Amino acid sequence: MRLVFAGTPEVALPSLRALLDNPRHQVAAVVTRPDRPAGRGRHVRASPVRELAAEQGIEVLAPARAGDPDFLGRLGEIAPDCCPVVAFGALLPPSALDIPKHGWVNLHFSLLPAYRGAAPVQRAVLAGDDITGASVFQIEPSLDSGPVYGVLTEQVRPTDTSGDLLDRLAVAGARLLVAVLDGIEDGTVEARPQLSDGVTLAPKLSVDEVRVDWSAPAPAVDRLIRAATPAPGAWTTLRGRRVKLGPVRVGVSPANPASPANPANPADSAGVPLPPGRITVPERGVVAVGTGTGPVVLGEVRPEGRGPMAAADWIRGLRPAADEAFA
């Protein structure tokens, strides 16, 4: 089939590469979001999808809005049979949806109808789900509600960050997307309506939402930090300044990281109970913080205005008071 691929971030690249390598389909153009400032220097940067398309000599369309007349006119001239979508990042109006013969087909990283929206993987990690997956569905004007062509499942591992899980789903989902497009061309797949029960929404995690509440149970703190890794990044404050947190370890003793902690009596290395947010002085390279149920051990931290570093190195230079705590 003649395809126009729509996507923007790195997570879309496995699918675009899989389609470029598939002799059954021709990627005639890609649609991506306009170049935007990114990184600490806020330099304007092309999207990963635009960069790959440029390497391959493929036409790039980057409309400010998917309803722009110039974009719709060019899309009509290309006359795609189908438009596969992976993390494009913009809503598509009916005027765009009506152009390809087989419509727009989206790879979404959840088992629909669960987690419709922009952050399905983050929400699955935050909720503590054991199983998630990906769905390929026909795009309709309403949010992620279209009939589904195919699904795959993926286990959520106990230490998965959103980034870890999304990387695996992107690779497995690329194979699913290609198989669905093959089936559409052959007429061997049929999209089935989503169930009306079990609909949940997955909006982006806001910066306020990923501030760590140290009075929460340790497993909830762990899930929040993993869900927010790599973006937007869970955070807390110390001495009035923000500190971003990488994944933590739960259920270990600060005094002896090889031994389980006693959740009923969270304590620092001297055996003193750890109130929520209280930081221990590091011993054996371990920095522990009290939560509502037991301590967690910090891994990597990113202090405000600085790069990532090991928690023990950061706090050794900080020299916290014995009763110092995150807020």
N, C-alpha and C positions, 0 to 999 in steps of 0.2 A: 504494500500500500504506500501511497504518497502521504507523508506525515509532516506536520509542523509540530515540533516539540516545544512545550512551555514549561519553564522552570527557572529558578534563580540561584539558590545556594548550592553548596557542595553536595548536600544529600541527594540532589537531582542527578549528579554526574554518573553514578553507576547505571541508571536507566538510560541516559543519553548515550553512553558508551555502548551499552548492550544493543541499542537500536542501530547505532552506526555500524556495529559489527555484524548485524543480521542481514543476510543477502535478500531476504524476502521484502524488506521495507526500505524506502528511501526517505531520509530526513531532508526535506527540501528547504527548511528554514527553522529557526528557533525563535521563540518569544521569551523575553526576559524583562525584568524590571530595569528601569533606567539606572545609569551609574550614579552612585551616591557616596558621600564621605564615609570613611570607615577607619577603624583603628584609633590608636591614641593620638596620632597626628592629624586625624580627620582628613586624610587625603582622599580625593575622589578615586574610586576603584571600580573597575568593571566586575560584574558578577562572575562567579565561577563558570556558569553556563555560557555566558558571552565569550569568556576566554577560550573555552574548549571549542566552541563553534568557530571562533576566529582561527584557531589552529587548524581546523578541518576545512576551512574555506567555505563555511556555510553562512548563508544570509542570516542576519540578526535583525529582529524587529524589537524595539524597546519603547512601546508607546507609554506616554504619561498616564493614559487611561485606556482600558481595553475597549472602550466605546468610541475612541477617536476615529473620525471618518477616514483619515489617511491610512490608519492601520487596518480598518475593516476593508478598505478598497484593495490594499495590497494582499491581504489574506484571501480575498476573493479571486484575485489574479493568480495566486499560487494554486488555488483549488485543491486543498488537501482532502484526502479521503477520510482522515481522522486526525485529531489533535490530542496526543497523550500529554498528560500534565503531571508534574511532580514538584510540589512546593513552589508554585509560581508566585504566590503572594499577593494576588489581586482577584477581585470578583469579576466574573465574566458576564456581560449583559446578553440577553437573548439575541441581539443582533450579531454577536460573535458566535454564540452557540449554534446558530442555524446554518453557518457557512459550510462546515465539513459534512460530507455525506453521512458519516457514522458518528458525528458529534465529537464531543470532547470527553476523554476517558481519563479519570484521575486515579493515581496511586496514592492512597491515604494510609497513614501508619496507625491504624487501629482496626479492631473487629467491629465494623459498623453494625448497628447504630450507636455503639458506645464511642464516646469521645469525638463527637463532631466538633471541628474547629481547628485552631491554629497550633495547639500544643498537645496533641494526643499522647505522645511518648512521655513528656514531662508529667502529664496528669496520671498516667498509668503507674509511673514510678512513685509519685507522691502518694497515690492511693494504696500502695503496697500490693498491687496486683501480681499474681503468680504467672499469669499467661496474658499475652497481648498478641498483636499480629498486624497484618496489613490487608487492605481491601482495594480492589480495583472496581470503580463504579462509574456509571454514566453521569456526567455533570448536569444538574438542573439549576435553575435560578436560585432555589433555596439552598441553604448551607448543608453541604455533604449529605444530602437526602436522597440522591438518585439510586436507581436499581443497581445491584451489585453483580458483577461478572464472575468474580473469583476472590478467594481469601487464602491466607496462609497464617499459621500460628507460630509464635515464638515465645520461649520461656523467658521470664524476667529473672535474671540471676540475682542472688542476694547482694552482690556488690556492684550491680550495674548502675552507672550514671545514665542520664538521658542520652549523653553522647555515645556511650558504649552501645546502648540498645538501638539507637537510631542508626548507627553504622551497620549493625547486622541486618536490620530491617531494610535498609536501603539496598543492600546487595541482594538479599532474598527477594525483595519486592521488585527489583529490576527483572528478575527471571519471570515472576508472576505477570508483570506488565507485558513483556514480550509474548508470553503464552496466550494472554487474553487477546492481544492484537492479532496474533496468528489465527486464533479462533474466530475473531470478528471477520477476518478476510475469508476464512473457509466457510463461515456460516455455521460453525459447530459450537458456539457458545451463546448463551442467552442470559441477559441480565434479569435478575429477579428482584422484586421490590424488597426493601428493607423491612424488618419486623417493626411493628409499631410500639412494642414494648422494649424497654432497655435503652431508650434514647438518653444519652448524657452529652453535655457540652464540655469542650476543652479550650477555654480561652487562654491566651498567653499568660504566663506567670508574671505578675507585676513586681516591680522592685519592692514595694511595701510588703507584698505577700511572702517574699523570700527572706525577710528579716527573721532570724532565728529566735524563737521563744524558748528560752532555756528552762522554763518551768514545764514544758511539754515532756512526755516520756522519751527516753533515749531513742527507741526505734523511730519515733516520729521525727525527731531531730535529724537522725540519719537519713530518712527518706527525703526530707525537705532538701537537705544539702545535695544529695545525689540527684534529685529531680532538677535542681537548679544548676547542675554542672553539665556543660560548660557555661551556659547562659540561662538566665541573666546573672547567676552567681549569688549563692546565699551569703548573707552578711550579718555582722553584729557590730557593736561599737565598744571601744575601750578608750578611756580618757577623752571621750568626745569625738573620736575619729573612727571612721569605718574600717572594718577588716573583713575582706572576703574570705570565705572558707572553702577548702576542698573537702572531699569525702573524709569521714571520720570512721573510727572503729568503735563498735559497741560491745559491751560485755567483757571487758578486760580490766584487770586491776591496774591502776596507775603505778603502784609500787612494783608490780611484777606483771609485765605485759603478756607473759606466757600463761598466767593463771586467770580463770574467770573472776569477774568482780561479783560482789554480793549486791544484787539490785536493791535489797532491803536496807542496806547500809552503805551507800556510796561514800567513799572516803578518799582523802588524798594520801600521799606517800607516807605521812606520819600517822595515818589511821584516823584523822579528823574528818568527820562527815563533810561532804561537799555540798553546799547549798547550790541551787540552780545558778549557773553562770560563773561560779567560783572557779578560778584557775589554780592549778597546782604548779609549784616550782618544778621544772623538769628534772627527772632522774632517769638515768639510762636512756636518754634521748626521747623520753615520753612526756607529753604535755596533755593533761586531762582536764576536762571541764565538767562541772556538775550539771545534771539535768533534773527533771522531775522524778526520775526513777533510779538513775545510776549514772556513772561517769561515761563520757565518750572521750576517746583519744584523738587529738587533732593530727592531721597529716600536713597538707600544704596550706599555707595562708598567703594572702595578698594584702598587705597593709596599704592604706590609702596613699596614693602617690608613689608606690613602689611595685616592683615585680614580684612574682611568686617566690616563696622560699619555704624551707622546712620550718614547722612550728617551733621546734626546739631552738633553732638558730635565732628566730625572730624574738622569742620571749626571753632568751638569754641576754640579748642586747637590751631588751626593754627593762629588765630587772623589776618585775612587778612586786608590789607589796604582798604580804602574806594573806591579806583579805581582799585582794583585787579581784574584780569580777567583770565579765562582759555584761553589757546592758542591752 
